[in-house]
Amino acid sequence: MRRVPIIPTVIVLLAVAVMVRLGFWQLDRLAQKEALLANYAAAQNMSADAAFPQNAAAAEAVLYRHSTVSCLKVTEASSRSGRSASGATGFARMVTCDLVGGGKALVVLGWSSAPVSPVWQGGVVQGIIAPGPRLVADPPLAGLQANAKPDPSEIANNHLAYAVQWFLFAFTALVIYCLALRKRLAAAAQRG
C-alpha cells in the first residue's frame, strides 16, 4: 500500500488554509463595512455643514453630509446617466467649479430627461457630499429637476456572501482531495 503523497497534501492544506483565512478576512470586512454604513447613515442627520473635501481621502470623513460651496467659475460641464428624485432615469447634469478661496468641486446641478445643457455660470450651491467627491445640489439649480439624493444604503455589503464562498471553496477542495486520495489509495491496494 502506498503512502499519502506529502507534497500534494501540503499544497492542498496550504490552499485550504489560505481560503479559510480569506473567509475570516471577509468577516472582518463585514464588521468594518457595517460600521462605515452606520457612520454614513448618521451623517445624513447632521445639521451642521461640512467643508467640501478636495480629494477622495478627505471625503471619507464627510460623505453624506450637507455642504455649501461658492462656485466662482464653471470650468467644465458634463453629464452622465442618473436618476431623478422620483426614480426616473435620465441625465445628471454636472459642472466643475473653481471655488472661492481655491480648490475645485464637482457639482451635480440636477436631473433632466433630455440631453440638454443647462446654462449656469456659478454661485452658491447647497447640497449633499456624495462619493467622488461630488456635491449633489439640493435644491437643484439651472432649472433642472431634483437628482436622486445620495443614499448610503445603496452601497453593496457583500462580505458575508464572500466569506461563505471562501469557506465553501475550502470545504470543496478538502472533499475533492480526500476523494481523489481515497481512490488513489484503493487503486494502490488492489495492485498489491
RAHUGI-V180954 format. One line per field, one symbol per residue. ss: DSSP state (A for helix, B for strand, O for the rest). phi: phi as a letter, one per 30 degrees, with the letter a starting at -180 (. if undefined). burial: b if it has 24 or more other C-alpha atoms within 12 Angstrom, else e. Layout:
ss->???
phi->???
burial->???
This chain:
ss->OOOOOAAAAAAAAAAAAAAAAAAAAAAAAAAAAAAAAAAAAAAOOOOOOOOOOOOAAAAOOOOOOBBBBBBBBBBBBBBBBBBBOOOOBBBBBBBBBBBOOOOBBBBBBBBBOOOOOOOOOOBBBBBBBBOOOBBBBOOOOOOOBOBOOOOAAAOOOOAAAAAAAAAAAAAAAAAAAAAAAAAAAAAAAAAO
phi->.ddddddddddddddddddddddddddddeddddddddddddddcddddcdddcaddddedbeicdabbcddadcababadabdddjddlbdcbbccdcdjjjbbccddlbbdcdccdcbckkdbclcdcekdbccdbddchiddddedebdddddbcdddddeddddeddddddddddddddddddddddj
burial->eeeeeeeeeeebeeebeebbebbeebbeeeeeeeebbeebeebbeeeeebbbbbeeeebbbbbbbbbbbbbebbeebbbbebbbbeeeebbbbbbbbbbeeeebbbbbbbbbbeeebbebebebbbbbbbbbbbbbbbbbbbebbbbbbbbbeeeeeebbebbeebbebbeebbeebeeeeeeeeeeeeeee
